[in-house]
Amino acid sequence: MRDLEFVFGQLLKDRRIAMGLSPKQLAEKLGYRNIVKGIRRINEAEEGGGDNNKLQEIMAVLGVTEADRAQCRVEQGKQILEKIKTLPKFKPVLVYRIFACLYANVKIPEELTTEEQLKEFAGNFARERKCLAWLKLDYNLTYFINIEGKVLGPDRSLSSLPYAYVK
């Protein structure tokens, strides 16, 4: 699953509206026989999601380029970083995988305050329990810990930032 591209989705919607096309008309231009399905795909794209192949088709009809999309990604990154500045101070979280699709939070001892202490605690926790874990130290700073307790990262991507924070 790819990250939501809400700025790009808004660009697609704005371009469609500027061209005077309703979602139904765009679905017809895209060749959908099942118009409801086409409208659903267009709505997904305009909300920042959807299948990349379908996005390419929509982009072609609307005259949106990969350069436009890249610029939207840059703008989205800027918006997210600005939004992070307004959020409350982040409290570190350690999440571990119990089994497929089931995760739990670990209480982190309050005396652990430095990044190194937190990483050591997370690594020991994962190694002792032979589980995968994720140590989230900030809104855009996460470390992955493998079952041997090796701390990998850092991952500074914005993809794990909850969507509600950035929209």
Contacts in CASP RR format, 6 or more apart in sequence:
PFRMAT RR
TARGET T0000
AUTHOR 0000-0000-0000
METHOD contacts of the structure
MODEL  1
MRDLEFVFGQLLKDRRIAMGLSPKQLAEKLGYRNIVKGIRRINEAEEGGG
DNNKLQEIMAVLGVTEADRAQCRVEQGKQILEKIKTLPKFKPVLVYRIFA
CLYANVKIPEELTTEEQLKEFAGNFARERKCLAWLKLDYNLTYFINIEGK
VLGPDRSLSSLPYAYVK
2 49 0 8 1.000
2 50 0 8 1.000
2 52 0 8 1.000
3 158 0 8 1.000
3 159 0 8 1.000
4 47 0 8 1.000
4 48 0 8 1.000
4 49 0 8 1.000
4 163 0 8 1.000
5 48 0 8 1.000
5 49 0 8 1.000
5 69 0 8 1.000
5 72 0 8 1.000
5 73 0 8 1.000
5 76 0 8 1.000
6 47 0 8 1.000
6 48 0 8 1.000
6 76 0 8 1.000
6 163 0 8 1.000
6 166 0 8 1.000
6 167 0 8 1.000
7 72 0 8 1.000
7 73 0 8 1.000
7 75 0 8 1.000
7 76 0 8 1.000
7 79 0 8 1.000
8 48 0 8 1.000
8 68 0 8 1.000
8 69 0 8 1.000
8 72 0 8 1.000
8 73 0 8 1.000
8 76 0 8 1.000
9 45 0 8 1.000
9 46 0 8 1.000
9 47 0 8 1.000
9 48 0 8 1.000
9 49 0 8 1.000
9 72 0 8 1.000
10 46 0 8 1.000
11 64 0 8 1.000
11 68 0 8 1.000
11 72 0 8 1.000
12 45 0 8 1.000
12 46 0 8 1.000
12 58 0 8 1.000
12 59 0 8 1.000
12 62 0 8 1.000
12 64 0 8 1.000
13 46 0 8 1.000
15 62 0 8 1.000
15 63 0 8 1.000
15 64 0 8 1.000
16 23 0 8 1.000
16 26 0 8 1.000
16 42 0 8 1.000
16 46 0 8 1.000
16 62 0 8 1.000
19 62 0 8 1.000
21 29 0 8 1.000
23 38 0 8 1.000
23 39 0 8 1.000
23 42 0 8 1.000
23 43 0 8 1.000
24 35 0 8 1.000
24 39 0 8 1.000
26 42 0 8 1.000
26 58 0 8 1.000
26 61 0 8 1.000
26 62 0 8 1.000
27 35 0 8 1.000
27 37 0 8 1.000
27 38 0 8 1.000
27 39 0 8 1.000
27 41 0 8 1.000
27 42 0 8 1.000
28 35 0 8 1.000
29 61 0 8 1.000
30 38 0 8 1.000
30 42 0 8 1.000
30 57 0 8 1.000
30 58 0 8 1.000
30 61 0 8 1.000
32 38 0 8 1.000
32 41 0 8 1.000
41 50 0 8 1.000
41 51 0 8 1.000
41 54 0 8 1.000
41 58 0 8 1.000
42 58 0 8 1.000
44 50 0 8 1.000
44 54 0 8 1.000
45 54 0 8 1.000
45 55 0 8 1.000
45 58 0 8 1.000
49 55 0 8 1.000
58 64 0 8 1.000
59 65 0 8 1.000
59 66 0 8 1.000
59 69 0 8 1.000
76 166 0 8 1.000
77 158 0 8 1.000
79 166 0 8 1.000
80 140 0 8 1.000
80 158 0 8 1.000
80 161 0 8 1.000
80 165 0 8 1.000
80 166 0 8 1.000
81 140 0 8 1.000
81 158 0 8 1.000
83 165 0 8 1.000
83 166 0 8 1.000
84 139 0 8 1.000
84 140 0 8 1.000
84 161 0 8 1.000
84 165 0 8 1.000
87 139 0 8 1.000
87 165 0 8 1.000
90 136 0 8 1.000
90 137 0 8 1.000
90 138 0 8 1.000
90 139 0 8 1.000
92 108 0 8 1.000
92 118 0 8 1.000
92 135 0 8 1.000
92 136 0 8 1.000
92 137 0 8 1.000
93 105 0 8 1.000
93 108 0 8 1.000
93 135 0 8 1.000
93 136 0 8 1.000
94 105 0 8 1.000
94 106 0 8 1.000
94 108 0 8 1.000
94 118 0 8 1.000
94 121 0 8 1.000
94 122 0 8 1.000
94 125 0 8 1.000
94 133 0 8 1.000
94 134 0 8 1.000
94 135 0 8 1.000
94 136 0 8 1.000
95 103 0 8 1.000
95 104 0 8 1.000
95 105 0 8 1.000
95 106 0 8 1.000
95 133 0 8 1.000
95 134 0 8 1.000
95 136 0 8 1.000
96 103 0 8 1.000
96 104 0 8 1.000
96 106 0 8 1.000
96 125 0 8 1.000
96 126 0 8 1.000
96 129 0 8 1.000
96 131 0 8 1.000
96 132 0 8 1.000
96 133 0 8 1.000
96 134 0 8 1.000
97 103 0 8 1.000
97 131 0 8 1.000
97 132 0 8 1.000
97 133 0 8 1.000
98 104 0 8 1.000
98 131 0 8 1.000
106 125 0 8 1.000
106 133 0 8 1.000
108 118 0 8 1.000
108 121 0 8 1.000
109 121 0 8 1.000
112 118 0 8 1.000
112 121 0 8 1.000
115 137 0 8 1.000
118 135 0 8 1.000
118 137 0 8 1.000
119 135 0 8 1.000
119 143 0 8 1.000
119 151 0 8 1.000
122 133 0 8 1.000
122 135 0 8 1.000
122 143 0 8 1.000
122 145 0 8 1.000
122 149 0 8 1.000
122 151 0 8 1.000
123 133 0 8 1.000
123 145 0 8 1.000
123 149 0 8 1.000
123 150 0 8 1.000
123 151 0 8 1.000
124 149 0 8 1.000
125 133 0 8 1.000
125 145 0 8 1.000
126 132 0 8 1.000
126 133 0 8 1.000
126 145 0 8 1.000
126 146 0 8 1.000
126 147 0 8 1.000
126 148 0 8 1.000
126 149 0 8 1.000
127 147 0 8 1.000
127 148 0 8 1.000
127 149 0 8 1.000
130 147 0 8 1.000
131 147 0 8 1.000
132 144 0 8 1.000
132 145 0 8 1.000
132 146 0 8 1.000
132 147 0 8 1.000
133 144 0 8 1.000
133 145 0 8 1.000
134 142 0 8 1.000
134 143 0 8 1.000
134 144 0 8 1.000
134 145 0 8 1.000
135 142 0 8 1.000
135 143 0 8 1.000
135 145 0 8 1.000
135 151 0 8 1.000
136 142 0 8 1.000
136 160 0 8 1.000
137 143 0 8 1.000
139 161 0 8 1.000
139 165 0 8 1.000
140 156 0 8 1.000
140 157 0 8 1.000
140 158 0 8 1.000
140 160 0 8 1.000
140 161 0 8 1.000
141 154 0 8 1.000
141 155 0 8 1.000
141 156 0 8 1.000
142 153 0 8 1.000
142 154 0 8 1.000
142 155 0 8 1.000
142 157 0 8 1.000
142 160 0 8 1.000
143 151 0 8 1.000
143 152 0 8 1.000
143 153 0 8 1.000
143 154 0 8 1.000
143 155 0 8 1.000
144 151 0 8 1.000
144 152 0 8 1.000
144 153 0 8 1.000
144 155 0 8 1.000
145 151 0 8 1.000
145 152 0 8 1.000
146 152 0 8 1.000
158 166 0 8 1.000
END
